[in-house]
Amino acid sequence: MAAAAYEPSRVVSPHIWERVAEEKRDELATLLRHVATAPSLRVLRVSQLDAERLDTELVELLKDQFKQVFSFFKTGARAASSPEMQALVELIVYGCSVGVGNPTPGCALLNLRYRDERTAGSGEQRTGLEGEPLSLGQRFLLGLFTVGAKYGLARLGGIAHSPRYQDSATPTWKYLLFWTLRSWETWYRCAHLANLITFLRNGRYRSPVERLLQARLVYDKPAMNHAISFEFMNRELVWHELSEMLLFLLPLIPAARIRQQVGKMAAALWPTSNAMALPARHSVELLARGPEPLQCHLCETAPIRVPFEASPCGHSFCYYCLR
């Protein structure tokens, strides 16, 4: 059979395959840019709320230690400067954590950090945790609203809620300040309630301030275990409840009557003919036996504080000497 004739037109140049692969690669990249979306990120709501609770407990602990420094000051002066102490401790905790770009102690324990949500969609998204930390302006405003605003409201609220500001026959500036603060506080509570409902629904932004500044809590390290073991906490709660129950029940138990019954049973089971102490009721009878004071025949103490009569001689001794 004769071999097929060589046709040069059927020979494919290797450059053609390279050109086709480059075109398909560009088409695939374009398709991925249109289709690809950021991975869905869900941060545990309980972790965010627990982090806030841990930060609050830490502030309270430091504030109690800080108050002990001024324990010798007057009580009125310490009570008057309580908002300043609270603000100072909160400012120290915030400045040493979020102020320098680090998470708060509670967030660090639960593997959380603040992320600038405005930059979350830019760049390549692999785990959904990518994103820039808070900017300097965001950190400053967050501290101003969380620490400074809280201190200002506490101080102005204490001043405005005094009777001289509330009870005013004419609408003076003090009266207007009081009602302005009350109205602002009511609106803030309504906004906080609406934000809490939204947070429980989608798990974003614990407070209206975080929502306003686009400061979202996300996981710091995606490889860490996000589930917290509550075994130790449950054990501590069980022991705490048991101790509380015992402290409630022990005063209700008639300990004196039980000891008396046990003493009678012991005397009936193990009668002895040696020297023995009489019950406390007989000691009262010895004290009421005439005007002359009883004297211990061993230490010669008169009168005997806790007299007991030895059997069968009938002499009176101190409880310690007879023992």
Order of alpha helices (4+ residues) and beta strands (2+ residues): alpha-alpha-alpha-alpha-alpha-beta-alpha-alpha-alpha-alpha-alpha-beta-alpha-alpha-alpha-beta-beta-alpha
